[in-house]
Amino acid sequence: MTIVPNEADTRIATLTCARPDLLEIRYKAGVLFTPESVAEVQTARRHLMGARSYATFTVIPADADFSLETMREDHGDGDRGQGRILASAIVIHSSMIERLTHVYFKYFPQLQRVLVTDDEVEARAWMTAQLEEISRTGS
């Protein structure tokens, strides 16, 4: 019997496989996004979810910060062609990080459905609707 972990902890985030098609990523208070710390989260995400298709639900705290180098790198490039990430809801409690996320997605367009908001209730409802539609239609 193979035991598959359902949670991983990195320097900047805790990742939890909430259900087979949903990964929750909660960034820690005082997080500093660097290319290295984001790469660590990406590695943990890929390890937890394997080859299956899934959605991500991310929460970024109000006191998050980033290094400029982080904005210059396409952190999803390795996954984009595989189509594994179906939808991403990103709850950001910092207006500056929220605006920068929109800029980042203009430079590095995502292929999955994306919602960026500061409202976790709205994001959960949106994610539920996306997963229901994807399960009905297959895309």
SVG drawing of the C-alpha trace seen along z (x, -y; Angstrom):
<svg xmlns="http://www.w3.org/2000/svg" viewBox="-22 -49 38 51">
<polyline fill="none" stroke="black" stroke-width="0.4" points="0.0,0.0 1.3,-3.4 0.6,-6.2 0.1,-9.5 0.7,-12.7 -2.1,-15.2 -0.2,-18.1 3.2,-19.8 4.8,-22.6 7.4,-24.9 9.2,-27.9 6.4,-30.2 3.2,-28.1 1.2,-25.2 -0.3,-23.1 -3.3,-20.9 -5.0,-18.5 -8.6,-19.4 -10.0,-16.8 -8.6,-14.9 -9.3,-17.9 -8.5,-20.8 -5.2,-22.0 -5.3,-24.7 -2.2,-26.9 -2.1,-29.1 0.8,-31.5 2.3,-32.2 2.2,-35.6 5.1,-37.8 5.9,-35.8 8.5,-37.1 8.0,-35.8 11.4,-35.1 12.0,-32.9 13.5,-30.2 10.6,-30.2 8.0,-30.1 9.9,-27.3 9.7,-25.4 5.9,-25.8 5.7,-24.7 7.7,-21.5 5.5,-20.7 2.4,-21.3 3.5,-19.0 4.5,-16.3 1.2,-16.4 -1.0,-16.4 1.0,-14.2 -0.3,-13.8 -4.0,-14.4 -5.8,-17.6 -6.9,-19.9 -7.7,-23.4 -5.8,-25.6 -7.3,-27.8 -4.6,-30.2 -4.7,-32.7 -2.1,-35.4 -1.9,-37.4 -2.0,-41.2 1.6,-41.4 3.0,-39.6 6.0,-41.0 8.0,-40.1 11.3,-40.5 11.4,-42.2 13.1,-39.1 9.9,-37.1 7.8,-39.2 10.3,-38.6 10.0,-34.8 7.1,-32.7 6.6,-30.3 3.9,-28.3 5.8,-27.8 6.7,-24.1 3.0,-23.2 1.2,-25.3 1.4,-22.9 0.3,-20.0 -3.1,-21.4 -3.1,-20.0 -4.3,-23.2 -7.9,-23.7 -8.8,-26.8 -7.1,-29.1 -8.8,-31.2 -6.4,-33.6 -7.5,-35.4 -5.2,-38.3 -5.5,-40.4 -3.0,-43.1 -4.2,-45.6 -0.6,-46.1 0.0,-42.3 -3.4,-42.0 -2.6,-44.7 0.8,-43.2 -0.8,-39.8 -2.9,-41.3 0.2,-42.8 2.0,-39.5 -0.8,-37.6 -0.7,-40.2 3.0,-39.3 2.5,-35.6 -1.1,-34.7 -2.6,-31.7 -4.5,-29.0 -6.7,-28.0 -9.7,-29.9 -8.5,-32.5 -10.2,-34.6 -8.2,-37.2 -10.1,-38.7 -9.8,-39.8 -13.0,-38.0 -12.5,-34.3 -16.3,-33.6 -16.6,-34.8 -13.6,-32.8 -14.9,-29.6 -18.3,-30.0 -16.5,-30.7 -14.3,-27.6 -17.3,-25.4 -19.0,-26.6 -15.9,-26.0 -15.3,-22.5 -18.9,-21.6 -18.8,-22.9 -15.5,-21.2 -16.9,-17.9 -20.0,-18.2 -18.3,-19.4 -14.8,-18.0 -13.2,-21.4"/>
</svg>
